[in-house]
Each structure stands twice: as structure tokens, then as C-alpha cells.
Amino acid sequence: MNILLSPDACHLIDFDRGRIMKGDWWQSRTLARLQRSFEKLASKHDPFHFDAFQWSLLMDGYQPGL
């Protein structure tokens, strides 16, 4: 999956092998993987405009099942 960010929107694109999962067992694992990906990118790119504050905003806005 790719994430496209603009000043007023966030778009998830290119789901390649994505599928709909039942239950909620997978959600925390997927979010942890996304966080690791952001951390990896931040270590490679300076400046990288996504940090712990933006992650907390993302988590505040995340609502499973929507």
C-alpha cells in the first residue's frame, strides 16, 4: 500500500495483494508495521515530515471498522 499525503487529504492507494479481513486481530499488527515503516523512512530522510506528534494525531483519528 502507498500513502499519498496532501495539505488537506490522505489517500491510501495501490492495495496490490490487499484483502478484507474479518475480526480485529490484525489491526494492531498492521498499525505497528506502518509505524515501523515511518520510523525507517525518518531514519533515511532528513527532513522527514512525519514524527511522533503526527503519529499520535493519526492514532487519535483512527477508528477501526470504518
N, CA, C and O atoms as a Tripos MOL2 file, in Angstrom:
@<TRIPOS>MOLECULE
protein
  264   263    66     0     0
PROTEIN
NO_CHARGES

@<TRIPOS>ATOM
      1 N           0.8410   -1.1590    0.0000 N.3       1 MET1
      2 CA          0.0000    0.0000    0.0000 C.3       1 MET1
      3 C           0.8920    1.2290    0.0000 C.2       1 MET1
      4 O           1.9720    1.2260    0.5910 O.2       1 MET1
      5 N           0.4390    2.2650   -0.6590 N.am      2 ASN2
      6 CA          1.1220    3.5460   -0.6750 C.3       2 ASN2
      7 C           0.2080    4.5830   -0.0520 C.2       2 ASN2
      8 O          -1.0160    4.4950   -0.1530 O.2       2 ASN2
      9 N           0.8150    5.5620    0.5900 N.am      3 ILE3
     10 CA          0.0660    6.6410    1.2180 C.3       3 ILE3
     11 C           0.4330    7.9330    0.5090 C.2       3 ILE3
     12 O           1.6100    8.2700    0.3790 O.2       3 ILE3
     13 N          -0.5650    8.6400    0.0610 N.am      4 LEU4
     14 CA         -0.3830    9.9110   -0.6180 C.3       4 LEU4
     15 C          -0.9270   10.9950    0.3010 C.2       4 LEU4
     16 O          -2.1070   10.9850    0.6500 O.2       4 LEU4
     17 N          -0.0640   11.9350    0.6960 N.am      5 LEU5
     18 CA         -0.4730   12.9950    1.6060 C.3       5 LEU5
     19 C          -0.4780   14.3290    0.8870 C.2       5 LEU5
     20 O           0.4160   14.6290    0.0960 O.2       5 LEU5
     21 N          -1.4940   15.1210    1.1690 N.am      6 SER6
     22 CA         -1.5540   16.4930    0.6930 C.3       6 SER6
     23 C          -1.9490   17.3530    1.8940 C.2       6 SER6
     24 O          -2.2880   16.8120    2.9470 O.2       6 SER6
     25 N          -1.9120   18.6600    1.7580 N.am      7 PRO7
     26 CA         -2.2550   19.5010    2.9170 C.3       7 PRO7
     27 C          -3.6550   19.2640    3.4780 C.2       7 PRO7
     28 O          -3.9010   19.5130    4.6580 O.2       7 PRO7
     29 N          -4.5720   18.7840    2.6390 N.am      8 ASP8
     30 CA         -5.9400   18.6280    3.1160 C.3       8 ASP8
     31 C          -6.5090   17.2140    2.9940 C.2       8 ASP8
     32 O          -7.7040   17.0170    3.2150 O.2       8 ASP8
     33 N          -5.6820   16.2320    2.6480 N.am      9 ALA9
     34 CA         -6.2130   14.8740    2.4830 C.3       9 ALA9
     35 C          -5.1230   13.8170    2.6120 C.2       9 ALA9
     36 O          -3.9340   14.0870    2.4410 O.2       9 ALA9
     37 N          -5.5680   12.6240    2.9150 N.am     10 CYS10
     38 CA         -4.6980   11.4460    2.9620 C.3      10 CYS10
     39 C          -5.3790   10.3710    2.1340 C.2      10 CYS10
     40 O          -6.5450   10.0470    2.3610 O.2      10 CYS10
     41 N          -4.6410    9.8110    1.1600 N.am     11 HIS11
     42 CA         -5.2070    8.7970    0.2710 C.3      11 HIS11
     43 C          -4.3840    7.5120    0.3830 C.2      11 HIS11
     44 O          -3.1560    7.5460    0.3010 O.2      11 HIS11
     45 N          -5.0570    6.3960    0.5680 N.am     12 LEU12
     46 CA         -4.4100    5.0960    0.5540 C.3      12 LEU12
     47 C          -4.6040    4.5210   -0.8400 C.2      12 LEU12
     48 O          -5.7320    4.3970   -1.3150 O.2      12 LEU12
     49 N          -3.4940    4.1690   -1.4990 N.am     13 ILE13
     50 CA         -3.5720    3.6990   -2.8730 C.3      13 ILE13
     51 C          -2.7550    2.4260   -3.0540 C.2      13 ILE13
     52 O          -1.9310    2.0950   -2.2020 O.2      13 ILE13
     53 N          -2.9700    1.7210   -4.1350 N.am     14 ASP14
     54 CA         -2.1870    0.5570   -4.5270 C.3      14 ASP14
     55 C          -2.2160   -0.5460   -3.4670 C.2      14 ASP14
     56 O          -1.2180   -0.8030   -2.7940 O.2      14 ASP14
     57 N          -3.3570   -1.1830   -3.3340 N.am     15 PHE15
     58 CA         -3.5210   -2.2330   -2.3420 C.3      15 PHE15
     59 C          -2.9610   -3.5830   -2.7900 C.2      15 PHE15
     60 O          -2.9700   -4.5370   -2.0110 O.2      15 PHE15
     61 N          -2.4880   -3.6790   -3.9890 N.am     16 ASP16
     62 CA         -1.8240   -4.8540   -4.5420 C.3      16 ASP16
     63 C          -2.4660   -6.1510   -4.0720 C.2      16 ASP16
     64 O          -3.4330   -6.6120   -4.6780 O.2      16 ASP16
     65 N          -1.9540   -6.7380   -3.0200 N.am     17 ARG17
     66 CA         -2.4690   -8.0240   -2.5310 C.3      17 ARG17
     67 C          -3.3710   -7.8430   -1.3250 C.2      17 ARG17
     68 O          -3.5170   -8.7610   -0.5180 O.2      17 ARG17
     69 N          -3.9770   -6.6760   -1.1910 N.am     18 GLY18
     70 CA         -4.8470   -6.3900   -0.0610 C.3      18 GLY18
     71 C          -6.0870   -7.2550   -0.0620 C.2      18 GLY18
     72 O          -6.5230   -7.7400   -1.1060 O.2      18 GLY18
     73 N          -6.6360   -7.4380    1.0900 N.am     19 ARG19
     74 CA         -7.8730   -8.2130    1.2110 C.3      19 ARG19
     75 C          -8.6290   -7.7400    2.4430 C.2      19 ARG19
     76 O          -8.0490   -7.1330    3.3430 O.2      19 ARG19
     77 N          -9.9080   -8.0190    2.4780 N.am     20 ILE20
     78 CA        -10.7380   -7.6670    3.6200 C.3      20 ILE20
     79 C         -10.5700   -8.7500    4.6700 C.2      20 ILE20
     80 O         -10.7400   -9.9360    4.3900 O.2      20 ILE20
     81 N         -10.2320   -8.3250    5.8950 N.am     21 MET21
     82 CA        -10.0030   -9.2630    6.9950 C.3      21 MET21
     83 C         -11.1740   -9.1990    7.9640 C.2      21 MET21
     84 O         -11.7090   -8.1220    8.2280 O.2      21 MET21
     85 N         -11.5670  -10.3360    8.4880 N.am     22 LYS22
     86 CA        -12.6250  -10.3880    9.4890 C.3      22 LYS22
     87 C         -12.0160  -10.2440   10.8830 C.2      22 LYS22
     88 O         -10.8670  -10.6160   11.1170 O.2      22 LYS22
     89 N         -12.8040   -9.7020   11.7900 N.am     23 GLY23
     90 CA        -12.3340   -9.5230   13.1590 C.3      23 GLY23
     91 C         -11.3930   -8.3360   13.2710 C.2      23 GLY23
     92 O         -11.2010   -7.5820   12.3160 O.2      23 GLY23
     93 N         -10.8140   -8.1830   14.4470 N.am     24 ASP24
     94 CA         -9.9190   -7.0470   14.6580 C.3      24 ASP24
     95 C          -8.5180   -7.4660   15.1050 C.2      24 ASP24
     96 O          -7.7250   -6.6180   15.5140 O.2      24 ASP24
     97 N          -8.2070   -8.7430   15.0320 N.am     25 TRP25
     98 CA         -6.9230   -9.2560   15.4900 C.3      25 TRP25
     99 C          -5.7540   -8.6780   14.7030 C.2      25 TRP25
    100 O          -4.6530   -8.5660   15.2420 O.2      25 TRP25
    101 N          -5.9620   -8.3130   13.4560 N.am     26 TRP26
    102 CA         -4.9140   -7.8790   12.5530 C.3      26 TRP26
    103 C          -4.6110   -6.3820   12.6420 C.2      26 TRP26
    104 O          -3.5470   -5.9450   12.2030 O.2      26 TRP26
    105 N          -5.5230   -5.6000   13.1980 N.am     27 GLN27
    106 CA         -5.3930   -4.1470   13.1440 C.3      27 GLN27
    107 C          -4.1580   -3.6180   13.8740 C.2      27 GLN27
    108 O          -3.4280   -2.7950   13.3210 O.2      27 GLN27
    109 N          -3.9140   -4.0650   15.0810 N.am     28 SER28
    110 CA         -2.7600   -3.5550   15.8270 C.3      28 SER28
    111 C          -1.4530   -3.9640   15.1520 C.2      28 SER28
    112 O          -0.4880   -3.2000   15.1630 O.2      28 SER28
    113 N          -1.4130   -5.1540   14.5680 N.am     29 ARG29
    114 CA         -0.2020   -5.5870   13.8420 C.3      29 ARG29
    115 C           0.0520   -4.7180   12.6140 C.2      29 ARG29
    116 O           1.1920   -4.3540   12.3250 O.2      29 ARG29
    117 N          -1.0170   -4.3900   11.8970 N.am     30 THR30
    118 CA         -0.8820   -3.5710   10.6980 C.3      30 THR30
    119 C          -0.4330   -2.1580   11.0480 C.2      30 THR30
    120 O           0.4220   -1.5880   10.3700 O.2      30 THR30
    121 N          -1.0070   -1.5970   12.1060 N.am     31 LEU31
    122 CA         -0.6060   -0.2530   12.5240 C.3      31 LEU31
    123 C           0.8310   -0.2330   13.0350 C.2      31 LEU31
    124 O           1.5580    0.7300   12.7920 O.2      31 LEU31
    125 N           1.2470   -1.2760   13.7340 N.am     32 ALA32
    126 CA          2.6360   -1.3550   14.1990 C.3      32 ALA32
    127 C           3.5930   -1.4240   13.0140 C.2      32 ALA32
    128 O           4.6700   -0.8290   13.0470 O.2      32 ALA32
    129 N           3.2060   -2.1430   11.9790 N.am     33 ARG33
    130 CA          4.0430   -2.2300   10.7720 C.3      33 ARG33
    131 C           4.1340   -0.8690   10.0880 C.2      33 ARG33
    132 O           5.2080   -0.4710    9.6370 O.2      33 ARG33
    133 N           3.0240   -0.1630   10.0090 N.am     34 LEU34
    134 CA          3.0240    1.1730    9.4190 C.3      34 LEU34
    135 C           3.9350    2.1120   10.2070 C.2      34 LEU34
    136 O           4.6890    2.8900    9.6230 O.2      34 LEU34
    137 N           3.8600    2.0360   11.5290 N.am     35 GLN35
    138 CA          4.7200    2.8790   12.3630 C.3      35 GLN35
    139 C           6.1980    2.5550   12.1350 C.2      35 GLN35
    140 O           7.0220    3.4660   12.0470 O.2      35 GLN35
    141 N           6.5370    1.2770   12.0380 N.am     36 ARG36
    142 CA          7.9320    0.8980   11.7600 C.3      36 ARG36
    143 C           8.3810    1.4360   10.4060 C.2      36 ARG36
    144 O           9.5210    1.8730   10.2560 O.2      36 ARG36
    145 N           7.4850    1.4020    9.4220 N.am     37 SER37
    146 CA          7.8230    1.9390    8.0990 C.3      37 SER37
    147 C           8.1090    3.4270    8.1710 C.2      37 SER37
    148 O           9.0730    3.9000    7.5690 O.2      37 SER37
    149 N           7.2850    4.1730    8.9020 N.am     38 PHE38
    150 CA          7.5330    5.6050    9.0620 C.3      38 PHE38
    151 C           8.8680    5.8520    9.7670 C.2      38 PHE38
    152 O           9.6270    6.7360    9.3700 O.2      38 PHE38
    153 N           9.1480    5.0810   10.7980 N.am     39 GLU39
    154 CA         10.4150    5.2430   11.5250 C.3      39 GLU39
    155 C          11.6070    4.9440   10.6230 C.2      39 GLU39
    156 O          12.6250    5.6320   10.6880 O.2      39 GLU39
    157 N          11.4830    3.9340    9.7960 N.am     40 LYS40
    158 CA         12.5570    3.5890    8.8580 C.3      40 LYS40
    159 C          12.7830    4.7310    7.8670 C.2      40 LYS40
    160 O          13.9240    5.1110    7.6040 O.2      40 LYS40
    161 N          11.7050    5.2700    7.3220 N.am     41 LEU41
    162 CA         11.8320    6.3830    6.3900 C.3      41 LEU41
    163 C          12.4460    7.6090    7.0680 C.2      41 LEU41
    164 O          13.2700    8.3060    6.4770 O.2      41 LEU41
    165 N          12.0430    7.8610    8.2950 N.am     42 ALA42
    166 CA         12.5760    9.0130    9.0300 C.3      42 ALA42
    167 C          14.0730    8.8840    9.2520 C.2      42 ALA42
    168 O          14.7860    9.8870    9.2660 O.2      42 ALA42
    169 N          14.5590    7.6590    9.4260 N.am     43 SER43
    170 CA         15.9980    7.4630    9.6520 C.3      43 SER43
    171 C          16.8010    7.6480    8.3650 C.2      43 SER43
    172 O          18.0120    7.8620    8.4170 O.2      43 SER43
    173 N          16.1360    7.5680    7.2150 N.am     44 LYS44
    174 CA         16.8250    7.6820    5.9300 C.3      44 LYS44
    175 C          16.7050    9.0580    5.2880 C.2      44 LYS44
    176 O          17.5140    9.4070    4.4290 O.2      44 LYS44
    177 N          15.7130    9.8400    5.6890 N.am     45 HIS45
    178 CA         15.4300   11.1130    5.0210 C.3      45 HIS45
    179 C          15.3780   12.2400    6.0400 C.2      45 HIS45
    180 O          14.6070   12.1960    6.9990 O.2      45 HIS45
    181 N          16.2070   13.2460    5.8170 N.am     46 ASP46
    182 CA         16.2080   14.3990    6.6960 C.3      46 ASP46
    183 C          16.0680   15.6470    5.8500 C.2      46 ASP46
    184 O          16.9560   15.9030    5.0370 O.2      46 ASP46
    185 N          15.0400   16.4280    5.9790 N.am     47 PRO47
    186 CA         13.9820   16.2420    6.9810 C.3      47 PRO47
    187 C          12.9270   15.2430    6.5010 C.2      47 PRO47
    188 O          12.7230   15.0550    5.3020 O.2      47 PRO47
    189 N          12.2820   14.6280    7.4470 N.am     48 PHE48
    190 CA         11.1500   13.7450    7.1730 C.3      48 PHE48
    191 C           9.9860   14.3090    7.9640 C.2      48 PHE48
    192 O          10.0430   14.3750    9.1920 O.2      48 PHE48
    193 N           8.9460   14.7100    7.2860 N.am     49 HIS49
    194 CA          7.8640   15.4580    7.9140 C.3      49 HIS49
    195 C           6.7670   14.5550    8.4560 C.2      49 HIS49
    196 O           5.5880   14.7350    8.1510 O.2      49 HIS49
    197 N           7.1610   13.6100    9.2400 N.am     50 PHE50
    198 CA          6.2120   12.7690    9.9620 C.3      50 PHE50
    199 C           6.9330   12.2980   11.2030 C.2      50 PHE50
    200 O           7.9470   11.6070   11.1060 O.2      50 PHE50
    201 N           6.4230   12.6620   12.3750 N.am     51 ASP51
    202 CA          7.0980   12.3140   13.6200 C.3      51 ASP51
    203 C           6.0810   11.7880   14.6390 C.2      51 ASP51
    204 O           4.9350   11.4970   14.2950 O.2      51 ASP51
    205 N           6.5090   11.6740   15.8700 N.am     52 ALA52
    206 CA          5.6480   11.1120   16.9180 C.3      52 ALA52
    207 C           4.3620   11.9120   17.0870 C.2      52 ALA52
    208 O           3.3090   11.3420   17.3730 O.2      52 ALA52
    209 N           4.4420   13.2230   16.9130 N.am     53 PHE53
    210 CA          3.2390   14.0390   17.0500 C.3      53 PHE53
    211 C           2.2180   13.7000   15.9630 C.2      53 PHE53
    212 O           1.0360   13.5140   16.2540 O.2      53 PHE53
    213 N           2.6730   13.6220   14.7140 N.am     54 GLN54
    214 CA          1.7560   13.2540   13.6330 C.3      54 GLN54
    215 C           1.2150   11.8370   13.8270 C.2      54 GLN54
    216 O           0.0550   11.5630   13.5220 O.2      54 GLN54
    217 N           2.0620   10.9370   14.3370 N.am     55 TRP55
    218 CA          1.5910    9.5690   14.6070 C.3      55 TRP55
    219 C           0.4680    9.5950   15.6420 C.2      55 TRP55
    220 O          -0.5240    8.8810   15.5020 O.2      55 TRP55
    221 N           0.6240   10.4160   16.6790 N.am     56 SER56
    222 CA         -0.4240   10.4850   17.7090 C.3      56 SER56
    223 C          -1.7200   11.0420   17.1210 C.2      56 SER56
    224 O          -2.8070   10.6010   17.4920 O.2      56 SER56
    225 N          -1.6100   12.0090   16.2070 N.am     57 LEU57
    226 CA         -2.8130   12.5200   15.5400 C.3      57 LEU57
    227 C          -3.4690   11.4310   14.7000 C.2      57 LEU57
    228 O          -4.6930   11.3000   14.6940 O.2      57 LEU57
    229 N          -2.6600   10.6520   13.9950 N.am     58 LEU58
    230 CA         -3.1790    9.5610   13.1840 C.3      58 LEU58
    231 C          -3.9200    8.5540   14.0780 C.2      58 LEU58
    232 O          -5.0070    8.0950   13.7280 O.2      58 LEU58
    233 N          -3.3360    8.2190   15.2170 N.am     59 MET59
    234 CA         -3.9620    7.2660   16.1250 C.3      59 MET59
    235 C          -5.2310    7.8390   16.7360 C.2      59 MET59
    236 O          -6.2020    7.1100   16.9410 O.2      59 MET59
    237 N          -5.2390    9.1490   17.0320 N.am     60 ASP60
    238 CA         -6.4550    9.7700   17.5600 C.3      60 ASP60
    239 C          -7.5980    9.6990   16.5610 C.2      60 ASP60
    240 O          -8.7580    9.5400   16.9410 O.2      60 ASP60
    241 N          -7.2630    9.8190   15.2720 N.am     61 GLY61
    242 CA         -8.2860    9.8050   14.2360 C.3      61 GLY61
    243 C          -8.6600    8.4240   13.7340 C.2      61 GLY61
    244 O          -9.6440    8.2620   13.0120 O.2      61 GLY61
    245 N          -7.8640    7.4200   14.1210 N.am     62 TYR62
    246 CA         -8.1110    6.0610   13.6320 C.3      62 TYR62
    247 C          -9.3090    5.4520   14.3280 C.2      62 TYR62
    248 O          -9.3840    5.4440   15.5570 O.2      62 TYR62
    249 N         -10.2340    4.9470   13.5570 N.am     63 GLN63
    250 CA        -11.4000    4.2750   14.1100 C.3      63 GLN63
    251 C         -11.5670    2.9500   13.3900 C.2      63 GLN63
    252 O         -11.9910    2.9270   12.2350 O.2      63 GLN63
    253 N         -11.2410    1.8400   14.0520 N.am     64 PRO64
    254 CA        -11.3720    0.5220   13.4200 C.3      64 PRO64
    255 C         -12.7790    0.3070   12.8710 C.2      64 PRO64
    256 O         -13.7720    0.7200   13.4710 O.2      64 PRO64
    257 N         -12.8340   -0.3400   11.7350 N.am     65 GLY65
    258 CA        -14.1070   -0.7070   11.1630 C.3      65 GLY65
    259 C         -14.7180    0.3200   10.2210 C.2      65 GLY65
    260 O         -15.7770    0.0830    9.6400 O.2      65 GLY65
    261 N         -14.0490    1.4610   10.0690 N.am     66 LEU66
    262 CA        -14.6040    2.4770    9.1500 C.3      66 LEU66
    263 C         -13.9740    2.3550    7.7960 C.2      66 LEU66
    264 O         -14.3070    3.1180    6.8890 O.2      66 LEU66
@<TRIPOS>BOND
     1     1     2 1
     2     2     3 1
     3     3     4 2
     4     3     5 am
     5     5     6 1
     6     6     7 1
     7     7     8 2
     8     7     9 am
     9     9    10 1
    10    10    11 1
    11    11    12 2
    12    11    13 am
    13    13    14 1
    14    14    15 1
    15    15    16 2
    16    15    17 am
    17    17    18 1
    18    18    19 1
    19    19    20 2
    20    19    21 am
    21    21    22 1
    22    22    23 1
    23    23    24 2
    24    23    25 am
    25    25    26 1
    26    26    27 1
    27    27    28 2
    28    27    29 am
    29    29    30 1
    30    30    31 1
    31    31    32 2
    32    31    33 am
    33    33    34 1
    34    34    35 1
    35    35    36 2
    36    35    37 am
    37    37    38 1
    38    38    39 1
    39    39    40 2
    40    39    41 am
    41    41    42 1
    42    42    43 1
    43    43    44 2
    44    43    45 am
    45    45    46 1
    46    46    47 1
    47    47    48 2
    48    47    49 am
    49    49    50 1
    50    50    51 1
    51    51    52 2
    52    51    53 am
    53    53    54 1
    54    54    55 1
    55    55    56 2
    56    55    57 am
    57    57    58 1
    58    58    59 1
    59    59    60 2
    60    59    61 am
    61    61    62 1
    62    62    63 1
    63    63    64 2
    64    63    65 am
    65    65    66 1
    66    66    67 1
    67    67    68 2
    68    67    69 am
    69    69    70 1
    70    70    71 1
    71    71    72 2
    72    71    73 am
    73    73    74 1
    74    74    75 1
    75    75    76 2
    76    75    77 am
    77    77    78 1
    78    78    79 1
    79    79    80 2
    80    79    81 am
    81    81    82 1
    82    82    83 1
    83    83    84 2
    84    83    85 am
    85    85    86 1
    86    86    87 1
    87    87    88 2
    88    87    89 am
    89    89    90 1
    90    90    91 1
    91    91    92 2
    92    91    93 am
    93    93    94 1
    94    94    95 1
    95    95    96 2
    96    95    97 am
    97    97    98 1
    98    98    99 1
    99    99   100 2
   100    99   101 am
   101   101   102 1
   102   102   103 1
   103   103   104 2
   104   103   105 am
   105   105   106 1
   106   106   107 1
   107   107   108 2
   108   107   109 am
   109   109   110 1
   110   110   111 1
   111   111   112 2
   112   111   113 am
   113   113   114 1
   114   114   115 1
   115   115   116 2
   116   115   117 am
   117   117   118 1
   118   118   119 1
   119   119   120 2
   120   119   121 am
   121   121   122 1
   122   122   123 1
   123   123   124 2
   124   123   125 am
   125   125   126 1
   126   126   127 1
   127   127   128 2
   128   127   129 am
   129   129   130 1
   130   130   131 1
   131   131   132 2
   132   131   133 am
   133   133   134 1
   134   134   135 1
   135   135   136 2
   136   135   137 am
   137   137   138 1
   138   138   139 1
   139   139   140 2
   140   139   141 am
   141   141   142 1
   142   142   143 1
   143   143   144 2
   144   143   145 am
   145   145   146 1
   146   146   147 1
   147   147   148 2
   148   147   149 am
   149   149   150 1
   150   150   151 1
   151   151   152 2
   152   151   153 am
   153   153   154 1
   154   154   155 1
   155   155   156 2
   156   155   157 am
   157   157   158 1
   158   158   159 1
   159   159   160 2
   160   159   161 am
   161   161   162 1
   162   162   163 1
   163   163   164 2
   164   163   165 am
   165   165   166 1
   166   166   167 1
   167   167   168 2
   168   167   169 am
   169   169   170 1
   170   170   171 1
   171   171   172 2
   172   171   173 am
   173   173   174 1
   174   174   175 1
   175   175   176 2
   176   175   177 am
   177   177   178 1
   178   178   179 1
   179   179   180 2
   180   179   181 am
   181   181   182 1
   182   182   183 1
   183   183   184 2
   184   183   185 am
   185   185   186 1
   186   186   187 1
   187   187   188 2
   188   187   189 am
   189   189   190 1
   190   190   191 1
   191   191   192 2
   192   191   193 am
   193   193   194 1
   194   194   195 1
   195   195   196 2
   196   195   197 am
   197   197   198 1
   198   198   199 1
   199   199   200 2
   200   199   201 am
   201   201   202 1
   202   202   203 1
   203   203   204 2
   204   203   205 am
   205   205   206 1
   206   206   207 1
   207   207   208 2
   208   207   209 am
   209   209   210 1
   210   210   211 1
   211   211   212 2
   212   211   213 am
   213   213   214 1
   214   214   215 1
   215   215   216 2
   216   215   217 am
   217   217   218 1
   218   218   219 1
   219   219   220 2
   220   219   221 am
   221   221   222 1
   222   222   223 1
   223   223   224 2
   224   223   225 am
   225   225   226 1
   226   226   227 1
   227   227   228 2
   228   227   229 am
   229   229   230 1
   230   230   231 1
   231   231   232 2
   232   231   233 am
   233   233   234 1
   234   234   235 1
   235   235   236 2
   236   235   237 am
   237   237   238 1
   238   238   239 1
   239   239   240 2
   240   239   241 am
   241   241   242 1
   242   242   243 1
   243   243   244 2
   244   243   245 am
   245   245   246 1
   246   246   247 1
   247   247   248 2
   248   247   249 am
   249   249   250 1
   250   250   251 1
   251   251   252 2
   252   251   253 am
   253   253   254 1
   254   254   255 1
   255   255   256 2
   256   255   257 am
   257   257   258 1
   258   258   259 1
   259   259   260 2
   260   259   261 am
   261   261   262 1
   262   262   263 1
   263   263   264 2
@<TRIPOS>SUBSTRUCTURE
     1 MET1         2 RESIDUE 1 A MET
     2 ASN2         6 RESIDUE 1 A ASN
     3 ILE3        10 RESIDUE 1 A ILE
     4 LEU4        14 RESIDUE 1 A LEU
     5 LEU5        18 RESIDUE 1 A LEU
     6 SER6        22 RESIDUE 1 A SER
     7 PRO7        26 RESIDUE 1 A PRO
     8 ASP8        30 RESIDUE 1 A ASP
     9 ALA9        34 RESIDUE 1 A ALA
    10 CYS10       38 RESIDUE 1 A CYS
    11 HIS11       42 RESIDUE 1 A HIS
    12 LEU12       46 RESIDUE 1 A LEU
    13 ILE13       50 RESIDUE 1 A ILE
    14 ASP14       54 RESIDUE 1 A ASP
    15 PHE15       58 RESIDUE 1 A PHE
    16 ASP16       62 RESIDUE 1 A ASP
    17 ARG17       66 RESIDUE 1 A ARG
    18 GLY18       70 RESIDUE 1 A GLY
    19 ARG19       74 RESIDUE 1 A ARG
    20 ILE20       78 RESIDUE 1 A ILE
    21 MET21       82 RESIDUE 1 A MET
    22 LYS22       86 RESIDUE 1 A LYS
    23 GLY23       90 RESIDUE 1 A GLY
    24 ASP24       94 RESIDUE 1 A ASP
    25 TRP25       98 RESIDUE 1 A TRP
    26 TRP26      102 RESIDUE 1 A TRP
    27 GLN27      106 RESIDUE 1 A GLN
    28 SER28      110 RESIDUE 1 A SER
    29 ARG29      114 RESIDUE 1 A ARG
    30 THR30      118 RESIDUE 1 A THR
    31 LEU31      122 RESIDUE 1 A LEU
    32 ALA32      126 RESIDUE 1 A ALA
    33 ARG33      130 RESIDUE 1 A ARG
    34 LEU34      134 RESIDUE 1 A LEU
    35 GLN35      138 RESIDUE 1 A GLN
    36 ARG36      142 RESIDUE 1 A ARG
    37 SER37      146 RESIDUE 1 A SER
    38 PHE38      150 RESIDUE 1 A PHE
    39 GLU39      154 RESIDUE 1 A GLU
    40 LYS40      158 RESIDUE 1 A LYS
    41 LEU41      162 RESIDUE 1 A LEU
    42 ALA42      166 RESIDUE 1 A ALA
    43 SER43      170 RESIDUE 1 A SER
    44 LYS44      174 RESIDUE 1 A LYS
    45 HIS45      178 RESIDUE 1 A HIS
    46 ASP46      182 RESIDUE 1 A ASP
    47 PRO47      186 RESIDUE 1 A PRO
    48 PHE48      190 RESIDUE 1 A PHE
    49 HIS49      194 RESIDUE 1 A HIS
    50 PHE50      198 RESIDUE 1 A PHE
    51 ASP51      202 RESIDUE 1 A ASP
    52 ALA52      206 RESIDUE 1 A ALA
    53 PHE53      210 RESIDUE 1 A PHE
    54 GLN54      214 RESIDUE 1 A GLN
    55 TRP55      218 RESIDUE 1 A TRP
    56 SER56      222 RESIDUE 1 A SER
    57 LEU57      226 RESIDUE 1 A LEU
    58 LEU58      230 RESIDUE 1 A LEU
    59 MET59      234 RESIDUE 1 A MET
    60 ASP60      238 RESIDUE 1 A ASP
    61 GLY61      242 RESIDUE 1 A GLY
    62 TYR62      246 RESIDUE 1 A TYR
    63 GLN63      250 RESIDUE 1 A GLN
    64 PRO64      254 RESIDUE 1 A PRO
    65 GLY65      258 RESIDUE 1 A GLY
    66 LEU66      262 RESIDUE 1 A LEU
